[in-house]
Amino acid sequence: MQTANVNQAELDKFGALASSWWDPQGELKTLHDINPLRLGWIRTQAGTLAGCRVLDVGCGGGLLAEAMAAEGAQVTGIDLAQQSLQIARLHGHESGVRVHYECISAEDHAQQQAGQYDLVTCMELLEHVPDPAAIVRACAQLVRPGGLVCFSTLNRNAKSFLLAIVAAEYILRMVPRGTHSYEQFITPSELAVAARQAGLEVSAVNGLQYLPLTRQYQVSSDAGVNYLMAARRPE
């Protein structure tokens, strides 16, 4: 087994928020707000989720995993935060939506299940780990030839610092203070390089843009702050 690519302080941070995962007005409200957009974008990239074998890396409390399973996907969710997985399993029992959850790292899962998934999602995780390129490599190993990997993370520039940290954490209080560290943000070009080095071909990059007047998000061409990236493993 490999050494876990994890920051214990990050695990503790999200473990403390575990009870808030399924509260749409709680501390993780932003995730609830963007989840339908993430799901729609992933569906667009994949064509359909029905019948797909899907892995959600860094699944947390299961928001995205359950949403994909509800569309007919066979979903496995993995995370290293035990408290979040407990919440995910409990909510799955309540909702009746079937997702298989495991407490395992992406790297270790790749050793066991290489090439076993049609789709791998890794959303809002890369900016929280010490070695994001290792996660990208693991995702590339886990997806089958011809399969799709979808990432989302935060760009690193002055705009993202002002909007994702200063505004979101301290002014608007959209997310808990300390959720993000600017130095861990990743530019789209850096993520694209990591994807290519892992043997993936980038197929789409879109932004998730917050509209303060309506307090809503939209998928856009502006990848200046939050962005989504799709990449395929060649046949």
N, C-alpha and C positions, 0 to 999 in steps of 0.2 A: 504494500500500500504506500502511496506517495505521501509526502508531507502536504498537508492541506494548504491550499492557496487561499488563506483567510486572515483577516484582521480581527482579532478577538474583540477589540473595542467595537467594531462594526457589528459583529454578531450580538454582543451585549445590547447595543443600541436598539437593534431591531427586535431582539427578544423582549425588551422592555415594552415595545409597542404592540406585542402580539395580540393582546386583548382588543386592540383597536382595528384589526384588519378588516372586519366586516361591518364597521360603522361608517356609513356613507357621509356622515357629518363629523367624523372624528378626526384624529391627527393624521390619518392617511386618506383624507378626503380627495386629495389631488389624484391618487391612484384610481379611485372610483370614477373621478371625472374623465380621466384619459383612457380608462379601460375599454369602453366601446370603440374609441378611435383606434386604439392598438389592435383590437380584435378585427375591426373592419379592414385595416391596412394589411394585416397578416393574411386575412382571407383573400384579399385582392392579389397579393403576391403569390399565394399558394394555389389560387383557382377555386379550391374548395377545401374544407376541413373534414367533411364527412368521410369516414373510413380511414383517415390518415393516422399513422402511428406518430405521436407527437411527444417530444420531451420539452418540458419547461424548466430551464436551468435557473436556479435562484427563485423558486416559485413562491416563497414567502407563505402567506396565508391562503394562497390558492385562487386569488381573484381571476387571473388570466387562465389558469389551468382549468378551472370550472367552466369558464365561458367557452373555451375551446371544446371541452368535453360535451357541453350542452349542444354544440353544433354537430355532434356525431363523431368526434375524434376519439381515438383511444389514447388517453393522456397519462403520462408519468410526470410527476413533479418532484424535483430534487432540491434540497436546501441543506445547509449545515446548522440552521437555527432550529433547535428542537421545539422551542415554544411555538414558533410560527407553524411548524408542521402539525403540532397537536391541534392548533386552531383550524388548520386546513382540513384535517381528518374529521374533526367534530362538525364543521360546517357541511362537509360532504355527506355525513350521516343525516344531517337535518334537511339538506336540500334534495337528497336522493341522486345527486350528480356523481357519477363514479370516476374517481381519479386515483391512480396508484401513487402513493407518496413514499419517498425514501430519504433517509438522512445520509447523504453521500456526496462527495465532491464531484464536480464535472470530470476532473482528471481521472479519478478512480472509476467512475461509471464508464468512461471511455475505454478503459482497460477491459471491462466486462461486456460491454454492449456496442462495440464498434460497428458502425454501418447499419444499425438496427432501426433507425427512425427516418420517416419521410420528411419530417419537419422538426427543427430544433429552435426554440425561442430562448432568448437570453435578454431579458428586459430590465433595465435599471439595476444592473448588477456590476458591470465592468468598472464603474467609477467607485466601487466599494472594496475592490480586492487589490492585493499587493502586485499581482502579475496578471493584468488583463489579457495579455497575449497568450498566456497558457490556457485561459478559459476559451479564447477564440480557437486555439488548436484543438482543444477537447471537443468543442461543438462541431468542428470540421470532421473529426474522427467519428463522432456519433451518428452523423447523418449519412444516409446511403448515397451512392453515386446517383446524381441527378436530383438529389433532395435539396431542400431549402433550409437556410439558417437565417433567422431574423434577430437583429440586435436593436436595442435602444439604449442611448446614454446621453451624456451632456457634452457639448462642445466646450473648448477652452479658449476664451477670448474675453475682452473687456465687457462685451454685451452680456455674456453668460454669467460673469461674476456679478454684474449689477442686477440682472433679472433673477437668476436662479438662487443666488445667495442673499444679497442685500435686500432685494424686494421680496422674494418668496419667503425667506426665513425670518427677516427682521422687521419689515414694514407691513406686508400683507399677512404674514404669519400663515401662509398657505401650507407650509410643512414645518415640522419641529426644528428649532434652532440646532445647528450642528449636524443636520442630515447629510450635508455635502461638504467636501473639502475641495477647494478650487484646484489645487495642484494635482488632484486625481482625475480631473476632467480630461477627455480624450477628443482630439480633433477628428473630423471625418477622414482626413487624409491619413492620420495615424491608424485609425481603425481599418481603413481600406488596405493599408500596407500589411497589417497583421492578418487580415483575411486572406490576402493573396499569398502571403508566406505560409499560411496554413493549407493552401491548395484550393481556396474558394475563389469564385468569380463574382464580383460585386454587380448586382443587377438593378438596384434602386436605392436612392437616398432621398428621404423626405424629412421635413421638420414637423415638430409638434409645437404649434404657436399658441400662446395664451393671449386672449383678447380681453383686456381689462374692462372695457366698457360693458361687455356682456358676461364677463367672468366665465367664459367658456374657452375651450381649446378647438383648434382645427388642424387638420393635416395640411401642410403647405410646402412650398418649395424653399422656404427659409429655414435652413439648418443651423442658424446662428446660435441657438440655445439647446433645446431638446431636439434630438433627431433620431430617425429610424433608418436602419440599413439592412437590406436584403442581399444575400449572397448564395450562390448555388455551388454545390460540389459537382464538378464535371462528370459526365457519364464515363 
